[in-house]
Amino acid sequence: EEFVTGAKEGFNVAVMIIPYLVAILFAIGMFRASGALEFVVEGLRPLLTLIGVPPEVLPMMVMRPLTGSGSAAVVIDLIGQYGEDSLIVKIAATMFGSTETTFYVIAVYFGAVNVKKTRHAVPAGLIADAFALFLAVYVVRWLFG
């Protein structure tokens, strides 16, 4: 009986978070389809090159905090463009495995319990993601040069 009660609550939580999930996926789709992602990559190319980050992985750096499936699609695109053994794909795959989908997690978990003020959760998550993203670049370059 407790299992059935818990399952009912789980279903209600799933129904409550669907709008948040749809909003995130819609925004990501619009961002990629509009060409804004490519515009950002080209604008930041000189800076990224200066600090040693391949500009080709910037879409991964942008997408990873937003969505797991979107960032997986970025990795798949990079594999198609550069091959699975390329340094760029190794960096992107390391980013995929060492970071979190911060905004997705915030939307799902905080939305499920109706928390409106996330306080320090978003900045802390983004700082951790930024550190992991840049560390992935430098560690992969160090290991696979």
Backbone torsions as a table, in degrees:
resi	resn	phi	psi	omega
1	GLU	NA	-38.8	178.2
2	GLU	-66.6	-35.9	178.0
3	PHE	-62.3	-45.1	-179.9
4	VAL	-63.9	-40.7	177.5
5	THR	-62.0	-44.5	178.1
6	GLY	-64.2	-38.7	178.4
7	ALA	-64.9	-38.8	177.0
8	LYS	-63.7	-42.9	177.8
9	GLU	-63.6	-40.1	178.1
10	GLY	-61.8	-39.8	178.0
11	PHE	-64.9	-42.5	178.4
12	ASN	-62.5	-40.0	177.3
13	VAL	-63.8	-43.4	178.8
14	ALA	-59.6	-41.5	178.4
15	VAL	-65.4	-36.8	-179.2
16	MET	-68.4	-33.3	-175.1
17	ILE	-89.9	-9.5	-178.9
18	ILE	-55.9	-44.1	179.0
19	PRO	-59.3	-37.8	178.6
20	TYR	-65.1	-42.9	179.7
21	LEU	-64.5	-44.1	179.2
22	VAL	-61.9	-42.2	-180.0
23	ALA	-62.4	-43.5	179.8
24	ILE	-64.4	-48.3	-178.4
25	LEU	-64.2	-37.7	177.9
26	PHE	-64.3	-46.3	-179.0
27	ALA	-62.8	-40.9	179.4
28	ILE	-66.0	-43.6	177.9
29	GLY	-60.6	-41.9	178.1
30	MET	-64.9	-41.2	-178.6
31	PHE	-62.1	-44.9	179.8
32	ARG	-72.5	-44.0	-175.7
33	ALA	-69.5	-28.0	-177.2
34	SER	-75.8	-15.0	-176.4
35	GLY	88.7	1.8	-179.1
36	ALA	-64.3	-35.1	179.4
37	LEU	-63.0	-44.9	178.6
38	GLU	-65.2	-36.5	177.6
39	PHE	-62.3	-42.8	178.8
40	VAL	-65.7	-42.6	179.7
41	VAL	-59.9	-47.8	-179.1
42	GLU	-66.4	-36.0	179.0
43	GLY	-67.9	-34.5	-178.2
44	LEU	-95.2	-1.1	-177.8
45	ARG	-52.3	-49.0	-178.8
46	PRO	-61.9	-42.3	179.9
47	LEU	-65.3	-45.4	-179.5
48	LEU	-62.6	-41.5	178.4
49	THR	-62.6	-39.6	-179.7
50	LEU	-62.0	-39.1	-178.2
51	ILE	-93.0	3.8	173.9
52	GLY	89.5	12.7	179.3
53	VAL	-97.5	123.3	176.9
54	PRO	-62.2	125.2	-178.6
55	PRO	-58.9	-22.2	-179.0
56	GLU	-65.8	-21.3	-179.9
57	VAL	-92.8	-1.4	178.9
58	LEU	-59.1	-40.0	175.8
59	PRO	-57.1	-35.3	177.2
60	MET	-67.1	-39.8	-179.8
61	MET	-65.8	-32.0	179.6
62	VAL	-80.2	-42.1	-172.9
63	MET	-78.7	-33.4	-172.1
64	ARG	-58.3	-44.5	178.2
65	PRO	-67.4	-14.4	-176.9
66	LEU	-93.1	-45.9	-172.0
67	THR	-154.7	140.9	176.3
68	GLY	-74.7	-43.7	-178.3
69	SER	-69.9	-35.9	176.8
70	GLY	-65.8	-41.0	178.8
71	SER	-71.9	-31.5	173.9
72	ALA	-64.7	-38.1	176.7
73	ALA	-64.1	-36.7	177.1
74	VAL	-63.5	-44.1	178.5
75	VAL	-61.7	-42.9	179.1
76	ILE	-62.9	-41.3	176.5
77	ASP	-61.2	-43.7	179.3
78	LEU	-64.2	-38.7	176.9
79	ILE	-62.0	-42.7	178.3
80	GLY	-63.6	-35.3	-178.4
81	GLN	-81.3	-42.3	-169.1
82	TYR	-115.3	-9.1	-178.0
83	GLY	88.6	150.7	-172.7
84	GLU	-70.1	-16.8	-179.6
85	ASP	-98.9	6.6	-177.9
86	SER	-75.0	155.5	178.7
87	LEU	-62.4	-37.7	-179.8
88	ILE	-62.2	-44.2	179.9
89	VAL	-68.6	-37.8	177.2
90	LYS	-62.8	-40.1	177.4
91	ILE	-64.9	-47.0	-179.2
92	ALA	-62.9	-41.1	179.4
93	ALA	-66.3	-37.3	177.0
94	THR	-66.9	-39.6	174.9
95	MET	-61.2	-41.8	-179.2
96	PHE	-60.3	-41.4	-176.5
97	GLY	-84.0	-16.3	-173.4
98	SER	-111.3	6.6	179.3
99	THR	-127.0	173.3	-178.3
100	GLU	-119.5	157.2	174.8
101	THR	-86.0	75.1	-168.4
102	THR	-55.0	-51.9	-176.8
103	PHE	-68.1	-34.5	176.7
104	TYR	-63.8	-47.4	-179.8
105	VAL	-62.9	-43.6	178.7
106	ILE	-60.7	-47.0	-177.9
107	ALA	-62.7	-44.0	-176.2
108	VAL	-71.9	-53.8	-173.1
109	TYR	-74.6	-43.7	178.6
110	PHE	-72.0	-35.3	176.9
111	GLY	-66.5	-33.5	-178.6
112	ALA	-65.7	-29.8	-178.9
113	VAL	-110.9	15.6	176.5
114	ASN	57.9	38.7	174.6
115	VAL	-84.7	124.2	-178.4
116	LYS	-95.9	-33.9	-178.7
117	LYS	-106.9	111.5	-176.0
118	THR	-85.8	-5.7	178.9
119	ARG	53.1	-112.9	-173.4
120	HIS	-97.2	2.2	-175.6
121	ALA	-64.5	-45.5	-178.5
122	VAL	-67.2	-51.2	178.7
123	PRO	-60.4	-41.0	179.7
124	ALA	-63.7	-43.2	178.5
125	GLY	-64.0	-42.0	-179.7
126	LEU	-69.4	-36.2	175.7
127	ILE	-64.1	-43.8	177.8
128	ALA	-63.2	-41.6	178.0
129	ASP	-63.3	-45.9	-179.2
130	ALA	-60.8	-44.2	178.5
131	PHE	-60.6	-46.6	-179.1
132	ALA	-66.0	-38.3	-179.8
133	LEU	-63.7	-48.1	-179.7
134	PHE	-71.1	-36.5	177.1
135	LEU	-63.9	-36.3	177.1
136	ALA	-59.8	-42.0	179.2
137	VAL	-61.0	-50.6	-173.7
138	TYR	-72.8	-35.1	178.4
139	VAL	-69.6	-43.7	178.8
140	VAL	-64.6	-40.8	176.9
141	ARG	-62.9	-38.9	179.9
142	TRP	-67.4	-42.3	-177.7
143	LEU	-77.7	-38.5	-172.9
144	PHE	-114.5	-6.3	177.0
145	GLY	30.1	NA	NA
